[in-house]
Amino acid sequence: MPAPTVPAKHRRAALEALSRDAMSTLLSMEERRVITERIAAVEARVGSAVALLQALKTTKYALVSVLLTGELRVTPNEDSR
């Protein structure tokens, strides 16, 4: 029988609670600050990557639409072969 799946938001909440408890007993304030800053930096990079991906998808869909409706005609370049 497969293990039950736990929704991501519940896993994250449990992990954050566990992390807070572990961090408060095992790490100094400076270590916690550094870890928090690094996590924030990673989350910012992920956010930027997600935004870029969305922008690229939007551009792709617009280009496909223009090509499929015939608004833009493309002729193959014989020299590129």
C-alpha positions in Angstrom: 0.0 0.0 0.0 1.5 3.4 -1.0 2.2 6.0 1.7 -0.4 8.7 1.9 0.5 11.9 0.2 0.6 15.1 2.3 -0.3 18.4 0.6 2.8 20.6 0.0 1.5 23.4 2.3 1.2 21.0 5.2 4.6 19.5 4.6 6.1 23.0 4.4 4.4 24.1 7.6 5.6 21.0 9.5 9.1 21.5 8.2 9.1 25.1 9.2 7.9 24.3 12.7 10.6 21.6 13.0 13.2 23.9 11.6 12.3 26.6 14.1 12.5 24.2 17.0 15.8 22.7 15.8 17.3 26.1 15.0 16.4 27.6 18.3 18.2 24.9 20.2 21.1 24.0 18.0 22.2 27.2 16.2 23.4 30.6 17.4 21.6 33.8 16.5 24.3 34.6 13.9 24.0 31.2 12.3 20.2 31.5 12.1 20.5 35.0 10.6 22.9 33.7 7.9 20.7 30.7 7.1 17.6 33.0 6.9 19.4 35.3 4.6 20.5 32.5 2.3 17.0 31.0 2.2 15.6 34.4 1.3 18.2 34.8 -1.5 17.3 31.4 -2.9 13.6 32.2 -2.7 14.2 35.5 -4.5 16.1 33.6 -7.3 13.3 31.1 -7.6 10.8 33.9 -7.8 12.9 35.6 -10.6 13.2 32.3 -12.5 9.4 31.8 -12.2 8.7 35.3 -13.5 11.2 34.8 -16.4 9.6 31.5 -17.3 6.1 33.1 -17.3 7.4 35.9 -19.5 9.0 33.4 -22.0 5.8 31.3 -22.1 3.7 34.4 -22.8 6.1 35.4 -25.6 6.0 31.8 -27.0 2.2 31.7 -27.1 2.1 35.1 -28.8 4.6 34.0 -31.4 2.7 30.8 -32.1 -0.5 32.7 -32.4 1.0 35.1 -34.9 2.5 32.3 -36.9 -0.7 30.1 -36.9 -3.0 33.0 -37.9 -0.8 34.0 -40.8 -0.1 37.5 -39.5 3.5 36.7 -39.9 4.8 34.8 -42.9 8.0 32.8 -42.7 9.9 31.6 -45.7 12.7 29.1 -45.3 16.2 30.4 -46.0 17.9 28.1 -48.5 21.3 29.2 -47.3 20.8 27.8 -43.8 20.7 24.2 -44.9 
